[in-house]
Amino acid sequence: MTDWHVSSLSEFGRDDIGAAGGKGANLGELVRAGFPVPDGFVVPTDAYERLLDASGLRVHLADVLGADGGDGAAIRAGFAAVEVPGALRAALAEAHAKLGGGPVAVRSSATAEDLPGAAFAGQQDTYLNVIGSAALVDAVRHCWGSLWTERAIAYRRNRRIDSADVRIAVVVQRMVEAETAGVMFTANPVSGDRSEIVVDASTGLGEAVVSGLVTPDHYVLDAGGKVKERTPGRHEVVVASTPGGGVSQDKGPVTDTPPLPAAVLAELARLGTAVASHFGRPQDIEWAYADGQVWLVQSRPMTALPPPPVRLNHVQRRMASVLLEYLPVRPYPIDMTTWLPYGPAGLMAKVAASVGVVRTFDDILHEEDGVVDRVVPPSPRLAPRVLLAPFRLARRAGRYDPARWTEDPRFVEFLRRTDALARVDLQCLPWSELVRVPRTALDLEKPVADLRIDYLPRSGLGLLRLLVALTLLRRRRLLGDLILGAHTRTEAANRALAGLADLVRADARLADAFARFDAVNLVDVIADPAFDGFARAFEDFLGEYGHRETASPILVSPPTWGEAPETALGLVKVLAGARSRGGPDTDADADADADADADADRAGAAMADVLDHPLLRRPWARARIRRWVEAARAGIAFREDSHFYFTKPLPVLRRSLLEMGRRLCEARVLDVSEDVFHLRLEELEALTDVTALPDATASEVRAVVRARAARRDELSGVRLIDPALVFPRASDEGDALVTGTGAGGGAVTGPVKVILGPDQFGDLQTGDVLVCPYTNPAWTPLFPRAAAVVVDAGGIASHAAIVAREYGLPAVMGTGRATSVLSDGQLVTVDGDTGRVTAATREAS
């Protein structure tokens, strides 16, 4: 056991977090690099550890580290009363004397402060203007105890940081009696602009700014310290040292204080830029100004920093609008190394490359600390082979008929191999075989790209040919109605859901249950033997359609319908006309097949309208138009159905990953199976038999998962890309609540219902204005019940816009912020022609 000792700040650097904690290590690094840091010393973490053992306080840790409800009151009380050994008292007194024996600042410095996303700002205690050796000892004791405050314990739990692994050091520095102090961010924390420096300043000690006691002066500087923007503060409070020790909070000045001198701002900018460069990432710096000198009293990495703003050209904005629809949630590392490059996104890139369009999805997702932090929309380029694309497309269009694509031997073999893999009992596989299943599932997708490349040309040609013909016949408006006649797997799924809704309405007890319970609870309700008939029908439905995605077709981390049956039950609840309170709405949903029948009627009426044209009186002309309509429908069906089938490997891919996660949980490497998503596929493949993993390997995996989970938590409130860059707001929105791109459908008035994800499907009522962040095919059954659709992401070619037009619904796409601006029950008018959503009155409805 070492002697009780303290060490100068200069003895520590950025790699000494284990001994000095995050704050001490960073300050020591600044001292070593020559930055102006007040002199100080560190009471290292081993002093805390030794005192836990010597005082008997360690026995109380079990209460805190056990049940979630445990608290650290006993530990804090113990530290407040513990007798600090004489040797440590002497070391503190000697080090204090070397600082001049005057007032000091005493700051806690936890060892977990090095984790990305875990800044620990304000989680442990700081004591300012500490005077005298006795007060210094007391402050050190209280800093130790502050590791076990309720807020610190909760903070660690929320970020899955094991409290048993956390230790604490104490930093003691000469007190700077600041004339002005505050906080400096070396990047703009709101916009993410790395070229801007943001400074918040107020009179007196910086505690007033850090604790939010004042509205500070706010500066936005360029890298040279020139003021780009200044907002005067109100200086409600001035925190200042008191003669006997501690600080006081006095009423601030009534008048505005003068701005910081230009020289001080320039020095802050210089120091901030240098510190960020030294640490290699933007920094959150606390500073103080006294007697003509700027001092740095703390520096840590900025957290929750938005991605840097980028200028997007027209093509990038169009690409970004698609990406935002397909990326409603932040991809995990497992997404980045499995379904993203090999699933639908990878397929689309291969299809584009086949006609000479390259770089469609290259480097679109930027990762930092192993976590995706932003989307960088690509600018596709045309390769020389694009000149041959018309000939290649013509050859494929002549050879491959989308009406017969399911007869292609490649597709037949794809289904056979996919079904065979799905029947494998993954739990019985040894690790060496289990770890190969993901690659096997992904290999199934390889021929899929060739099928898309071969069959899409005639699909596009058929739709284009019909569009041209309708334009010449002045019947272009009928295109949407004509293609409603396409029979797709999506349509079949919707009919199957309608059939389930029929079963609900036919059983009074079941209808009552669907009316009273939400979709999550309905999973347990239908397990009642009394509802066995519905349960069997629902199981058959999931057997056929359970591989469909809930959130995104290009990610593996969100569950499928089969794994989240509440998604489909929520749709059944909507179709059955159930309400969260009350009984079934039999008036609105008397016939669950009515929508499909209405579609057929609209398609038939449109066909009759076209055939009634004077130029189509001859039988051969009418027959040709009929063929062209059927060809266009076949192309539409191929687009929908190929997506439906090509996601069939998704469930087995997910099951294999989660099975690996389960085994890693059994080996005490992971906390929950889903933690496996924080790992990359190659990292999983590098693991040997998990039942005998070396301790060092297990610790390394745990550390990687913990760090990435913390980083992901940090970014939870940060968008992958600023929607304002993708969907610029009109300079004059007038009386509009939100604006976007109109996708047609006229105008309608109704109450808002914000649906953020599939788990809320059951909340939509007939006649609601559906407001959502994105849509995919899983959302389609909601559209017949909605009065209009307003979406954060997407453009006129997005899934939501296409389906809305098919149903004749007013739709506004790419608002960027509708889900955060509009609220449930708010009465609005949605104009799908102008792209405006305005407030409405009951009279207007």
Secondary structure, DSSP 8 states (H G I E B T S, - for coil): ------EEGGG--TT-HHHHHHHHHHHHHHHHTT-----EEEE-HHHHHHHHHHHTGGGGHHHHHSSTT--SHHHHHHHHH----HHHHHHHHHHHHHTTSS-EEEEEEEGGGGSTT---TTTS-EEEEE-SHHHHHHHHHHHHHGGGSHHHHHHHHHTT--GGG--EEEEEEE----SEEEEEESS-TTT--TT-EEEEEEEB-THHHHTT-S--EEEEE-TT--EEEEE-----EEEEE-TTSSEEEEE--SS------HHHHHHHHHHHHHHHHHHTS-EEEEEEEETTEEEEEEEEE--S---------HHHHHHHHHHHHH-SS---HHHHHTHHHHSHHHHHHHHHHHTTEE-SSTT-EEEETTEEEEE-----EE-GGGGGHHHHHHHHHHH--GGGGGG-HHHHHHHHHHHHHHTS-GGGS-HHHHTTHHHHHHHTTHHHHHHHHHHHHHHHHHHHHHHHHHHHTT-GGGHHHHGGG---HHHHHHHHHHHHHHHHHH-HHHHHHHHHS-HHHHHHHTTSGGGHHHHHHHHHHHHHHTTSBSS-TT-SSS-BTTT-HHHHHHHHHHHTT--SSS---TTTTS-TTHHHHHHHHHHHHHHHHHHTSGGG-SHHHHHHHHHHHHHHHHHHHHHHHHHHHHTTTHHHHHHHHHHHHHHHHHTTS-SSGGGGGGS-HHHHHT---GGG--HHHHHHHHHHHHHHHHHHHHGGGS-SS-HHHHS---S--TTEEEE-EE-SS-EEEEEEEE--SGGGGGG--TTEEEEES---GGGGGGGGGEEEEEESS--TTSHHHHHHHHTT--EEE--SSHHHH--TT-EEEEETTTTEEEE--TTT-
